[in-house]
């Protein structure tokens, strides 16, 4: 004859299985947070924007980068990278080669002009150069090339 408290043989294995599943889920979620870096603050979103370029070769040798549409960007987060142009190769903060201040916003219709005047040099030749406009997230390791000229 069985009484109410005598048939608890199967309780122990069921509780063991439930605990094992709970520990596995906990370990998997901890690993996911670690590997996918979900715990880090993701406040700053990479902007999306369209830029056009206009190049005037010759003695003026001026490259104008114009923000057409998309996200407004803080000027202090933008850098112009020039390569293949000889002595002017390098990274230039946009606020150092334009009239914009670092806390200003670059929005649709705004332009950045790269010329001998903006770079403070006697002459430049951008005909064989590559120029990139790069966004660097403030306080983050994120960066994105917004425009490359010439588009190859």
MOHU-V18253 format. One record per pair of residues at least 4 apart in sequence whose C-alpha atoms are under 6 Angstrom apart, sorted by sequence separation. I is the first residue (numbers start at 1). J is the second residue. D is the distance in Angstrom with one decimal. If there is no record, write none. Layout:
# MOHU-V18253
i & j & d
I & J & D
I & J & D
This chain:
# MOHU-V18253
i & j & d
31 & 35 & 6.0
32 & 36 & 5.7
33 & 37 & 5.5
57 & 61 & 4.5
85 & 89 & 5.7
106 & 110 & 5.9
114 & 118 & 5.9
116 & 120 & 5.7
33 & 38 & 5.0
56 & 61 & 5.4
95 & 100 & 5.2
116 & 121 & 5.1
137 & 142 & 5.2
56 & 62 & 5.1
83 & 89 & 4.8
95 & 101 & 5.3
137 & 143 & 5.9
55 & 62 & 5.8
82 & 89 & 4.9
95 & 102 & 5.5
116 & 123 & 5.5
136 & 143 & 4.3
55 & 63 & 4.5
82 & 90 & 5.3
116 & 124 & 5.8
135 & 143 & 5.4
54 & 63 & 5.7
81 & 90 & 5.8
135 & 144 & 5.2
54 & 64 & 5.1
81 & 91 & 4.5
134 & 144 & 5.7
53 & 64 & 5.5
80 & 91 & 5.7
134 & 145 & 4.3
53 & 65 & 4.6
80 & 92 & 5.1
133 & 145 & 5.9
134 & 146 & 5.6
52 & 65 & 5.8
79 & 92 & 5.6
133 & 146 & 5.5
52 & 66 & 5.2
79 & 93 & 4.6
133 & 147 & 5.2
51 & 66 & 5.4
79 & 94 & 5.4
132 & 147 & 5.7
51 & 67 & 4.6
78 & 94 & 5.8
132 & 148 & 4.4
51 & 68 & 5.4
131 & 148 & 5.8
50 & 68 & 5.5
131 & 149 & 5.1
50 & 69 & 5.3
130 & 149 & 5.7
49 & 69 & 5.6
49 & 70 & 4.0
97 & 118 & 4.9
48 & 70 & 5.7
49 & 71 & 5.5
97 & 119 & 5.9
48 & 71 & 5.6
47 & 71 & 5.5
76 & 102 & 4.1
75 & 102 & 5.1
76 & 103 & 6.0
75 & 104 & 5.5
74 & 104 & 5.9
75 & 105 & 5.6
74 & 105 & 4.6
75 & 106 & 5.9
73 & 105 & 5.4
73 & 106 & 5.1
72 & 106 & 5.6
72 & 107 & 4.5
69 & 108 & 5.1
68 & 108 & 4.9
67 & 108 & 4.9
68 & 109 & 5.8
85 & 126 & 5.8
67 & 109 & 5.5
67 & 110 & 5.5
66 & 110 & 5.8
85 & 129 & 4.9
66 & 111 & 4.2
84 & 129 & 4.4
65 & 111 & 5.5
83 & 129 & 5.6
65 & 112 & 5.1
83 & 130 & 5.3
64 & 112 & 5.7
82 & 130 & 5.9
64 & 113 & 4.4
82 & 131 & 4.6
63 & 113 & 5.8
81 & 131 & 5.6
63 & 114 & 5.1
81 & 132 & 5.1
62 & 114 & 5.8
80 & 132 & 5.6
62 & 115 & 4.8
80 & 133 & 4.7
79 & 133 & 5.9
79 & 134 & 5.2
78 & 134 & 5.6
78 & 135 & 4.7
77 & 135 & 5.6
77 & 136 & 5.1
